[in-house]
């Protein structure tokens, strides 16, 4: 069946052969599609947030906006509806092709900057939690000690690569 359509770029009426399963065509040629796409892409880039040229204040405001879009504030742990990494920690965009952990952004927004060489640890042991009351500043050593004290570290036969059992050692 032959169909007639108006090109979305140049408004020219064109004909094409439609068979079962083919989609409706929107452009008369690929060249018209490229022209239409470049115009719309330029308009999209004008409205898009530009991390490279933004001031520190604008960047902080954008991070706050992105953070508030995905956090679920409630009693106890605050949930995260955005992207999560393989370990379950919330991820948030902080630049062009750059991601950072949501709990670090939460700390920055509520408590100020993180000192160099320090990390943000969870007292609740819930990776997606971003409640600043459940976060504390520490070192990697502090975090590992916290893990051992709470019994989350794998010792002995609990380790996945353990070859000996406790009975065979005795």
N, C-alpha and C positions, 0 to 999 in steps of 0.2 A: 504494500500500500504506500502510495506517495503522499507525503504530508508537506504542508506549507507552514513556515514559521517566520517570525520577525526576529532578526538578529538583535541580541540585547546590547550590542555595542554600536552598530552602525544603522540599525533599524531597516536594513535591506531585507526584502522578502526572499527567502531561499526555499528550495525544495530538497527533500531527502527521502530515501526509501526506508520505510519502517517495516522491520520484520519482527517476529515474536521475540520478546525479551529485550529489545533495544530501548534505550532511554530516549526521551524527548531531547532533541538538540536545541541548544540555546544560542549558538553562534554559527555564522555562515562559514568561517574558516578558522584555522588555528591561529592565524595572524590576528584576527579580530579578538579571539579569546585572550591572547597575550596582551593586546592593547587594553582591553577591559580589566584584566587582572592587574596590570601594572598601575593603572589609575586607582583601583580599589586598595591595592597594597600600600600605595603612597598615602592614601587617606587614613588607612588603618595605623600606619606608623606615626602619623601626626598625632593621633589620639592616644597612642600607647605610651606608657611611662618610660622615660629614657634614663636608665640607671647611670650611664656614663657621664651625662651632662648635668645630673641633678645635684643640688647642694646637699650637705649633710642633714640639714633640717628636713628637706623634702624626702630624702631616703628614709630617715627615721619615721616620718609620717606615713610613708608607703608601707614600711614594715609593720607599723602599728595597725594600719588598715587591714593588711593581709592577715595578721595575727588574729585580730578581732573577728574576722570573717569565719575562721575555722575553730575557735576555741569554744567549748561548752562550759560555762562557769556554773558551778553548783557546789554544794557542801562537799568537803573532802577533795578527792582528786578531780581536776578539771580535764574533761575529755578533749580529744583532738579529732576533728572530722576531715582534716586535710590529708595530704600525702604522708605516708609513713615509710621509713626505711626497712630493711630486712630484719632489724632487731626490734621494730615496733616504735621507735622514736619518731615523733612528729618532725616533718621537714617543711621548710618555708623558703620561698624564693627571696634572695637578697641581692640580686644582680642579674646580669645577662648570663644565663646558663650557670648560675651559682645557687647553691642550696646551703642552708644552715639548719641546725636543730631548733625546733620550736621552743624547747625549754630554755635554751640560751637566749633567744629573743625575749621570752617572758622575763627572764632575769634582768636583761638590759632595760626593758620597759618599766619594770617595777622597782628595781634596786640600783640601777646605774651600770657602769661598765664592768666587765670582768677583768681582773688583774692579769697581766701577762704571765704565762706559765701555770695558770690555774684552770680548773674545769668546774662545771656545774654538776653536782651530784644530786640524786633523788633520795630523800629519806623514806619515801613511801614504796620504793622499788617497783614503781609502775611507769614503764618507759613513755607512754603517751601523755602522762600527766605534765601540765605546765603551771600548776598552782605554785606561785612564788613562796608560799609558806612551806611547801614540801621540798624546796630546793635549798642547797647550801653550797658555798664555795669550798673547794678542796683541791688536793693534788691527786694524781693517779694512785699514789700510795694510800691516801686517805680513803679513796673509793674502794680499793682492794681490801683494806682492813675492814671497812664497813661490810663488804660482801662476805668476808670470812666470819665476822662476828654474828651476822644474821643467818649464817648457815646456808648461804646460797652457793658457796664455792664447792666444787666437786673434789672430794678426796678419796683415795683408795679405789675401791671397785666402782665407785660412782663415776669415775672418769671414763669417757668413751674409749680411750686407747689402753685401758688397763689390761694387762695380760695375766697377771697373777691374782688369785683370790686370797682373801685373808686366811683361809684354812690352809692353803698350800704354802703360805709363807711360814706359818707356825710349824 
